[in-house]
Amino acid sequence: MTAAAHRHVGLTAAAAAERLTAEGPNALAQAGRRSTVAIVLDVLREPMLALLLAGGGAYLLLGDLAEALILLAFATFSVVVTVVQEARTEHVLEALRDLSAPRALVIRDGARMRIAGREVVRDDLMVLEQGDRVAADAVLVEAADLQTDESLLTGESLPVGKTVAAEGLAPDTRRPGGEGQPFVYSGSLVTRGTGIARVIATGPRSEIGRIGQALATLDTEAPRLRRETTRIVTWCAAGGATVALLVVLLTGFLRGGWVEAILAGIAIGMSMLPEEFPVVLTVFLAMGAWRIGKVGVLTRRAAAIETLGSATVLCTDKTGTLTENRMSVAELWLPSGETLALGPGVTVPEAYRGLIETAALASAVEPTDPMEIALHAARGAAPQPGASRGALVHSYALRPELLAVSNIWDDGAALVLAAKGAPEAIAALCHLPPEPFAEMTAAIEAMAVRGIRVLAVATAAPRDRDWHETQHGYDYDLCGLVGLADPLRASVPGAVAECRGAGIRVVMITGDYAATARSIADQAGLAAGDVLTGAELAALDDARLAERLKRVTVFARIMPEQKLRIVQAFKADGEIVAMTGDGVNDAPSLKAAHIGIAMGRRGTDVAREASSIVLIEDDFGAIVQAVRLGRRIYDNIRKAMSFIFAVHVPIAGLALLPLVFGLPVLFGPIHIALLEMVIDPVCALVFEAESGEDDIMRRRPRDPSETLFSVAMVVWSVFQGCAAFATLALVFVVERSTGMSDTELRALMFFALVAEIIALILINRAFGSSIGQAVARANAALRYVLGAIASVTVLILFVPQSQALLKFGSIRWSDMALALALGMVLLILLEACKPLVRHLLARLVPAGTRGLAATA
């Protein structure tokens, strides 16, 4: 190899630099990232932030520096938290790129040099050795027993042999997969042999790059929850802005004092804007990403966690996902017709040990090929008594015209030739008569139906060291057949069973043969159904494909572009599609699916970039845990949203009530900010910590058309809010009529509102069970929230400066008792109303009962 390499000069350094400048680096384009400045600008467009800044400016005009600084502090805190959260999300992709572009050994100016993969250019001469990852698409000018693993492009787990290119070969004829090609491909791995290849395509022009460009034509769907939340916040903001403007105009014209009128309008706008919706969505999904990260799932798009909980179809590839992408000897066959199925605890009889020994001797001394590794492992588990490998003295490599390899060994006493390869090639070397050949063929077909790849093994005894030019020069005897299988991952059957129990249909999409794919599907526990091949798929139009989808559970011999078509067909049929994969060929379908699930260990950068979540340990079983958490997160989001809807009714009501009676403003922007920027988000954390419902993995996925803000949820939430406001308004009117001062009344109503907020928390976390059961259910966040509220209450009660800042008068203990009693009254009232409300909703909104139950 060394002498051959030095016959080549390669590009000059200057020519390579010019080409790198002209054609660009040998790298795939990365997805665009938002800068910190762009994130800040997005945050500054939030309505609540604008109201806080406006309120702070108004207080500055009044000369009230303390209130202004507090509101500006709230605004600054909101900006900092949001920017940090968004920046972390933007950096996720950077953290994922642990498999950087491979380095390459090239020949330039007649000398070898190792350079970064991104610096390889067209017409570079790459030196390929065992264990190298190919840096660019190239055509072979020299090759010696060269094999590459192209599974990342083709999905096939076994390496393929390579040959030197013929004169005048057109580069456009290249396509990954298949024996005897003169092309090597970017991202593939050299598993055996050596070679020199001239680069013909780099970066986006390579096979990997073409798939990467296909990703650019696919738009990632905006998360449905975020779309719904944005819509409801927009409606509420429009309504709140209208009411706030009317309040400003009426107050300004009727009472004078336009600055006070603006403050009143800001308070009304803040009370009616449910800005907690996007906050809760961000926090819940971020916490969800952290929770599933603990079970080995890395989240690239947090919203995918929720979507995974609603998945109806899970499309999975075979190699490396359902299987371990490593070969093991599964079955042995002797020419006598005897067969042996291997497995845990199976002892290999003496009669079969010679077959295993010969197969191992026909392999590389230090194997990297998964198949040869399996043969060596089997040889170690079934040693041949007295067998000695001796020294390897000659080898015959795989050739396109003869798909077999032979090694000649010398143990000091005799020469032994061991050969293995495709059954038809070994049969030709052994000159098998028709009857033995038919028996061997029947055995091969029987193994293939069970998903087993078959190698034939033969032996010969060279007479001397005058080696023949080809393997055909020896007299071979057939030793038998070795069946190899890519074993199923141990966690897969249980994970598939849980998916099916949760109403998720699991289908396999693979490039493997139909018999092998069906066998693996049966072992994995996939539902019985049809097998559809790539050729059959190509013959179907979209309408006929949609009809076939209902019966197919295995797609075999599928090309990459067909995977994308399958995913899009499922989506067109209204399914929520999750797609697993690890290879470059999976990337378009990963991006097109609602949830793309990439493998972390074997997955390519392209696949992970296209995915929504990454299985860090390639554990298929982690998908089930992600589904469970996704459903739990969605349930808890519904609970939190219901609470927020309910709590805004009394807040807005108490902001408007004094204006109706011509009284001074009860709550100003600082009070609303304290309630909404501290109490509400903190209380919402209680719902994030709620444990999953008992039936969470026994339900069918929710209807994809079901909205987050269902009619039932909105009706129940508004009912709760109106009940809370009614009790507070009654106390307000009564206490005002008794002559209570404005400052005392403000303090009483504030603490009474806090008590009712706590009641609303308890009601909304326990709609489906009694209050006693809810209290008994462990939730550490609830204890922390109650402790924080108690601490703030004590601070206000016993620190005069805080009372002065909030414009609170002194509070009698009887008033505090009244505030607590209002919370208890609301809790008892809503608990008693639950059965009645459930019954009315079931009659008025038939589809709403399920949505209402989902909020509990």
N, C-alpha and C positions, 0 to 999 in steps of 0.2 A: 504493500500500500504506500509506503514512504517513497519508494522509487517512482512509482506511478504518479504520485502527487507532484513530485518535482519536475515532471515533464510538462506541467501546466504553468503558465505565467499568470493568467487571470487579468483583471483590470489593474490599471495603475491607480495610485492613490488619488491623483488629480482627477482622473476620469470618474472615479467613484464619487468624489465630492461634488463634481458638476451634476452627475445624474441624481444624487440625493437632493440637491437644490431644485433641480428641474421637476422631478417626479414626486418629491415628498418622502417622508419617513415611512419605513415598513411597519406601520402600526394602524390599528383600527381607530376610527374617530370615536372619541369619548362623548358621552351624553353631555349636553350643556349644563353648566352649573350656575346657579344664581350667586352673585357676589353678596357680601354683607351689606353693601350700600343698597342693592336692589331689594334685599329682604327688609331693611329699615324703611324704605320708601313704601313697600307694600303694607307694613304695619301702620305707617302714618296715615294711611287711607281708611283705617278702621273708624266707624262712626263713634263708638264709645270713647276712643281716644280724643277725637275732635271735641266731643262734649266736655270731657275732663279739662282739656286745654282752654276751652271757651269759659268754663266755670272758673278756672284759676285766673284767667284774665279779668273776668267780671269782679272777682273779689279784690284783685289788685286795684281796679278802678275805685272800689269802695274804700280802699285803704286798709282792708282786712288781710294783713300779710300772712297770718297763721293759716287761715282757711285756704288761701291761695297756694301756699307752699305744700300743704297736705294734698290738695288735688293734683298739683304738679308732680308730687312724689308718687302718687298712685299712677299717673300717666307714665312716668319714667320707669317704674317697676314693670308695668305692662309691656313697655317696649323692650326692656332688657330680657324678660322671660321669654317673650315671643321670638326675639332674634336668636337667643341661645338655642331654643328648641328647633327653629328652622335651620340654623347653621349646622347643628348636629345631624339633622336629616340630610342636608346637602353633602355632608362628609361621609355618609354611609358607603357610597360607591367607592370612595378612595380607600376605605378600610377593607373593602372586599378584594381589591386588586393584589392579593398575596401571590398570585402567579404572574409575575411580570413577564414582559416579552423575553423569549429565550435568547441567550447569547449564541453566536454562531462562529464557527471556525471557517475562515475564508482564505483563498489564495489571492494575494495582491502583490504585484511587482515580483512574482515568482516566489514569494515567501508566505508561509502560513501566519495568520494573525487572528486572534479572537476579538470579536467586536460585539457591541450591543446589537440585538436583533433588529432594532429600529433603524440601524445604519446599513443594513443589507440592501443592495440595489440590484436592479435588473442587470443580468449578464455577469454578476459575481459568481465565482466558483466556490461552492460550499463543500467542505470536507465533512462527510457523514460517518459517524462511528456509533457503535452500539451504546445505547443510553441517551443519545442526543435527541433533542426535540427540534424538528425541522423548522427553520425560521421563515421560509418563504416557499412558494410553489417553484419547482425546479424540474429539469429534465436530466436524466442520468447520462453521464458520459463514461463513467466507469462504475462497476458494481461487482462485489464479491460476496455471494451468499447473503445478499441484502434483503431484509424483511422489515416492514414498518407496521405499526399499529395505527390504523386509521379510524378507530372506533368513534372518535370524537366527531368525525365527519359522516361516517356511514352507519354507526350504531352496531356494527359487527365487532365482536370481542376478540376475534382471532387475527393475528398479523397476516399480511399478504406479502408474497415474494415479489421482488423487483428485478427487472432486466435492463440492460443498456439499450438506449434508443437507437432505432434504425435510421439510416440516412434519410433526410428529407421529411421526417415526421413533423406534422403540424401540431403546434402547441394547443390549438383550439379543440383537439380531440380528447383532451384530458378530462377525466371524471373519476372521482375517488371510488375505491372498491374494486375487488377482483384481482386475480393472480396475474403475474407477468407484465404489469404495466411498467413503462419506463419513466413515469412521473412520480415525484414525491410531493407531499402537500404540507403547507404551513400548518403547524399545530400537531402534526402526526409525530410518532415516537419511533426511533430506530431500535428495534428489538434484537436484531441480529445482523452481523456482517458489517461491511464498510462500503463506501462509495464516494464518488465525486459527482456533483450535480451543478448544472448551470441554471441560475435563477431566471425564470421567465415571467414571474408575476409577484408583486409585493403589495402589502397593505390592502387597500380596498379592491385591488385587481385580482387578489388571490381567491381561492375557493371560500376561505373563511370570510374574506372581505365582501364577496358577493352576497353571502347570507347576511352579513352586517348591514349592507346597503338595503337589503330587503326589509330590515327592521325599521329603517328610517321612513318607509312608506306606511308604517302602521302607527296609528295614534293610540296612545295609552288612554283608556277610558277614565274620565273623571270619576272619583268615588261617589257612589250614589248617596251615601249619607251626607257628604259635604255639599252635594248639589241641593238636596232637600233642605239641609240646615241653612244654606245661603239663601234659598228662596223664602223660607219662613222668617228669617231675620230681616230680609229686605222688606217683606210685607209689614212686619211689625215696626220697622224703622220708618217706613213711609207713613203709617198710621200715627206713630208717635210724633214724627216731625210735624204732621198736620195739626195734631192736638196742641203740641208745644207752641207752634206759631200762633194759634188762636189764643192760647193763654197769655202769651207775650203781648199781643195786640190789645186784648180785652183789659188785661191788668194795666198796661201802660196808659190806655186812653181813659179808663174809668177811675184809676187811682193815682195816676201820675207815677213818677219814679221809674224811669225806664230801665235803670240798672237792676233794680229789684225785680222788675217784670222779666228781664232776661234770665235772672237767676231762677225765677219760678219756672220759666219755660225750659231751662236746662234740666232742672230737677224732674219735671214731667217727662221730658225726652229720655232721660236716663232711666226713669222708673219703668217706662214702656218698652225700652229696647232690651230684648233678651240676649245680650252679648255673651251670656254664659254658654249659649249653645255651641258656638265654635270653640270656646275655651274647654268645655266639657269634652267635646269630640276630640280635641287635640290631646288632652290629658288622658282620657280613657284609652285611646289608641296607643299613645306613647307608653303608658303603663302596661298595656297588653303586649307591646313589643318587648318590653323588659321581662314580662312573665314568661312568654314563650321562648325568649332567649335562654332562660334558665333550663329549658328542656331540649336545647340544641337546635333552635330555629332562629335564624337571623332575619329580621324584618327589614326589607328595603323600602317598602311603601306601607306605612302603618295601616292605612285604610283597608289593605288586603286582608288583614286579620279578621275584620268584621265580615268581609265578602266571603272568606273561606268558610265562615260559619253558616253561610247560606248556599254553599255549593251543592249542586244537584248531580253533576257529572265530574268524575275524576279521571282524566286521561293520563295514563302512565306508560312510559316506555319500558322495555324489558331489561336490556343490558345495563348493568350498573345501578338499576333502580329497584326492580323486583329481584334481580339476581345480583350476585356478588362480583360479577365481572372477573371471575377467576375459575379456571377449569379444575375438575377433579375426575378421577377415573371412576366411572359409574358401572361399567359392565365389561366382561371379558367373554370372548367366544373362541373356541378351539375348532380346528378343522374336523374333529370327530363329531361336532354338533353340540358338544357340551357348552353350557353358558353359566356364568356366575355373576350375579348382581352384587355389587359392593356397597357397603354402607357402614355406619358406626357399629363396631363390635363384630364385623364379619372377618373371619380368619381366611386368608387365601390358601387353598389347598396346594399341595406340592405340584400338581399337574399344571397349574396356571402360572407358577413362578417364573418359568423360563420365558413365557410370553412377556411378562412385565419387565424382566431383566433385559431382554432383547430390545424392547421399545425404549427403555432408558438409555441403552448403549447407542441407539440411533439418534439420540438427542445431543444437544450441546453439553459440554462438560460443565459449564457454569451457565445454566439456562436463564433467560429473561422472558422467553416466550411463555405465556400462561399454560399452554398445552404441555410444553416440555417440563415446566415446573411441576405440573400434576403427575407426569410420568415418573420423574425422579422421586416425588413424594410417595407414590405407590411402590416404587422399588424399595425405598427405605422401610416401608411398612411390611413388605413381603420379601425379605432378602433370600437370595438363592444360595443354599449351603455350598460353601467352597468357591463361590463365584468371585472372580477378581477381574476388574476392568482392565488392568494392565495399562498400556500406553496407546494413545490414539495416534496412529501412524499415517492415516490417509482419510480424506473425506470427499464425498461427492455431493455437491449442493443441489438444491431444488432448481429445476429448469422448466420453462414453460411447456416444453414438449414431454416432460416426465416429472409429474408432481410427486417426487419421492426424494428422500435423502438417505445416504448410506455412510456409515463410519466403519473403518477397519481398525481393529484393535489387536495388539500383540501382547500376550501375557507371558512371553518368554518361551512358551511351549508350542503355541499354534496361533495362526491368524484367524480372526473371527470377523465376519462382515455382518453388521446389523443394519437393517433398512426399515424405514417406516414412511408412510405417505398415503395418498388417496387410494382407496381400495382398488379402483380400476388400474392405477399405475402399478401397484404391487402385484395384482393379478397378472398383468402383462409380463412383469419380470419373472414371475413364477411359472408362466406358460400354463396356467390352470386349464384343465380339460373342461368341457361344457358342464358336466354334472357337478363337480366341486364348485365351479364358478356360480352355478345357480343356487347352490346351498349357501354360499357366502353372500350372494345378493339378497336372498331372503332374510338372512340374519341382519344385514345392513338396514333393510327396509323396516324390520321390526324395531330396531333401535331408533331409527329416525322418527317413527311415529311417536315415540316417547320423549322426543326432544333431545336425543343424544347424537353428538357428532362422532363419526366413526373414522378410525385410522386402521389401516392394515399393516401388519408387521411380518417381516420375513428375515431369513438368515442365510448366509452362504459361507463357504470355507475357501478363501483364496489359496491357490496352490503355491504361489510365490510372491515376491515383492515387485514383480513386473506388473505394475498396476495397469489395468485396462483403461482405455480412454473414457468409456462411459460405463454406467452401471449395468448395461445390457451384457457385459462380457462375463458375468458370473452366473453360476447355477444356483438359483434361490429355492428355498423351501418355505412354504407358508407356515408361519407360527400361529397366526390367528388374528382376531380383531380386538381392538381396544376402543371401548365407547367412553367418551368424555362428555361431561355435562357441566354447565355453568350453574352452580347450586343456587337455590332460592334463598333469599335472606330469611333468617330465622324469624324475624319480627313481622314478615309480610302477611302470612295467613291470618294472624290475629288482627292486624291492622285492617285488612280487607273485610274481615267479618264485622268489625266495628263500623266501618264505613257503610256497609250494606244495612246494618242494624239502624244506622242513623238516616237511612233513606238516600244515601249517596251511591249512585251507580258508578262502578269502577270498570273502565274499559282499557284494554292494552293496545298500544300503537307501536309497532316494531318493524324493523327492516328484515327480521328473520323469516325463515320459512314457516308456512302455515302449520305444519304438523308440530314443529318445535314450539311455536308460539301457543298453540292450543294446549300442549302438554304443560307448559309453564303456567298458563292461565288456570288450568285445572288444579295444579299443585297449590297455586296461590289462593284458590277459593273463589275465583271470579264466577259470576253467574253463568249458567249454561246459555249458549246463544250461538249465533252464526259467526263464521270467520269470513272476513272480506279481504281479499288480496288487493294489492296496488293496481294490478292490471284490471281487475273487475271494477275498482273504484274509478279508474280513468274512463271506463266505458259508460259510467252513469252520469246523467245530468243532475242538476241540483235538486229537482223535484223527486227523482227516483232515489237519490242519495238520502234525502230527508226521510223517505219511507223506510229504507234499509236500516237507518240508524237505530230505529226502535228495536231491532232484533239482533244487532251485531254487538258482540262483547270483545272480539279480537280483530284487530286490523293487522295483517301480515304483509311482508314485502312492500312496505310503504316507503315512498320517497319523501325527502324533507318537505317539498312543496305540497305534498298530499297531506302531511300532518297539519299544515296550516289550513287546508281546505276542510279537513274533518272538524277542527276546532271551530272554524267559522260556521260550519253547518249546524253544529250543536247550538251555538249562540243564536243562529237564526231561528232555531226551533224553540227559543225561549229558555234554554238551559243556562244555569250559572256554571261556567266551566273552569275547573282547575286542571292544570297541565304540569306534569313533572318531566324533568329531563336534565341531561348533563352535557350533551354534546352541542357543537356548533349547529348541527343540523336541527336541533330542537329549538333554537333561539326564536325564529319567527313565530312558531306556535306558542312559545312561552309568553311572548309579548302580546300576541293576539288574544290569549285566554284572559278571562276575568282575573284569575290568580295564576301566575307563573311560579312554579316551585322548582328551583334549581338545586342540584347537588353541590355541596360545598367542597368535598375532597376532590372529586373527579371533574367537577364542573369547570367548563372553560369560562374565561372572562366574558365572552360574548353571551353565553347562556345566563350567567349571573346578572349581567347588565340588563338583559331582557326580562328577568324574573321579578316577582314581587317579594318572594321570601326565599331563603336559602336554607337547606337542611345541612347544618354544620358537619354532622357525622354521617351524612348520607343515609340516615335512619328513616326508612319509609314509615315506621311506626310513629315517628314524631308528627306526621301529618294528622293523625287522629287526635293527638293532644292539641294541635293547633286548631282543629275543627271544634273541639270541645271548648277551648278558650274563646274562639271566635263567637260561638253561640252565647257563651256567658257574657262576653263583652257587649254583644248586641242587646241582650236582656237588660243588662245594667244601664246601658245608654238610654233605653226606653224608660227605665225607672227614673233616671236623673232628669230626662227631658220632661217627664210628667210632673216631677216636683218643681222644676223651674217655671213651667207654664203656670202651675198653681200659685207659686209664691209671688209672681209678678202681679197678680190681680189685687191682693191687698196693698202691696207697695204702691202701685199706681193709684189705687182708690184713695189711700190716705194722702197722697200728694195732691189729688184733685179736690177732695172733700172740703177742705177749708175755703178754697176758692169759690165753691158753690154757695157757701154760707157767708161769703164776704169777709172771712176771717184771715188773719195773718197766715203766711205759709207755715205749715206744720214741719215738714221736712225740707231742708235745703239740699243743694248738691253734695255737701259733705256727708250728710246722713245717708243719702242714697248711695253714694260711693262706698261708704263704710259697709252698708248692707250688701251691695252687689259685688264689690271688689274683694271683700273679705269673707263675709258670712256665707254667701251663696256658693261660690266656688269651693270653699272648704267643706261645706255640707255635701256638695256633690261628690266629694271624695268618698263619702260613706257608701254611696252606691257602687263606685268602682271596686270597692273591697268586698262587695257582697259575693258570697259563694254561689256556685252554679246550682240551678234547680235539679231536683232528683231525676227528672225525666229528660235531662238536657241532651243525652245521646240516644234517646228512644223516640224522639220526635222526628217527623219528616222535615226536610228543609222548608223554611217558610216560603210562601209564594213569592217569586221574584218580583211580581208587580206590587206587592204589599208595601205601602209607604211607611216611613218611620213615624210620621205624625198622623196616625190613623184617626178617623172620626171618633172612635170610642175613647182613645187616649185624650184627645182634646176636650171632649165633652166632660169626661171624668175630672180632668185637671181644672177646667173652668169652674165646675161645680165645687171642687174643693176650695178654690180661690175665693169664690163668691161667699161660701160659708164662712171662711176666715174673715173676709172683709165685713160681712154683715155683723159679726160679733164685735169686731173692732169699732165699726161705725156706731153701733148702739152705745158702747161705752163712751165713745167720743162725745156723742150728743148729750148723754146723761151728765157726764162730768163737766162739760162746758156749761150746761144749764145750771149746775150747782155753783158756778163761779170759780172753778179751778183756773189758776193763772196759765198763761200761754206756755211758760217754761216748764211748769210742772206737768201740764197736759202732754207736752212734747215728750218728756221723759217717760211718762206712763205709757203712751202709745208706742214708743220705741221698744221698750222692754216687753210690752204685750205682743208686739209684732215678732220679736225674737222668740218668745215662747210658742207662738203659733207656727213659726218656721220649724221649730223642733218637732211639733206635732205633725207637720206635713212630711218631715223626714220619715218618721215612724210609720205613717200611713202608707207612703209610697214604696217603702222597702218591704211591705208585708201585705200586699193586697190579697194574695191567695191564702194567707194564714192569719191567725188571730194575733192581736198585739202581744199576748203572752208568749206565743211561739217566736215572734219577731225579736222580742227582748232577749229571749233565751239563746237565739242564734248568735254565735260568736262573730263580732265585728270590731276589731281593735280600732279602726278608723273612727267609728262612732264614739268610742270612749274618748279618743283624743279631741274630737270636735266638741263634745259636751264639756270637756275640761277647758278647752280654749274659750268657749263662750262664757263659761263661769268665770274664768280669769278676767276677761274683758269687762264683764259685768261688775265684778268687784273693783276693778280699776276705775271704772266710771263712778261707782257709788262712793268710793272713799278718797278719790283724788280730786280736790276742788278745781284744779286747773283743767282737767278733762271735762268736767261739767260746764265750766265756763266756755271752753272751746266749742262744745256741742250745743251751747245755749240751753242746758238742762237746769231746771229748778231742783230744789231739794225733794227727795222722794221718801215718803213715809213707808214703813214696813207693810202697812195695810195696802198701799198701792202696789207694792211688789207682789204681795199675796194675790191681789186681784189680777195682775198680769199673768202669774203662773196659773191661776184658775181659768183664765181665758184659753190658755193652751190646753189644759185638761178637758175643758168643755168641747173644744174643737176636736180633740182626739176621740172622745167618746161619741160625739155626734157623727163624725165621718165613719167610724167603725160600725155604728149602728146602721148607717145608710148603705154600706157596701152591698148587702144582698139585694136591696131594693134597686140600687143603681145598676147592678149586674143584670137583674131581670129586665129593667126598662131598656137597657142597651141591647139586650138579646132580641127584644121585640122590635125596637125602632131601627137598629143597625145590625141585621143578622150576621154580617161578616165581621162585626166589630168585637164580638165576644172574645175571639182568639187574640185580637190585638190588645184588648183590655187585659186579658190574662197575662200577656207577655210583658206588661209593665210591672208585674209583681215579682 
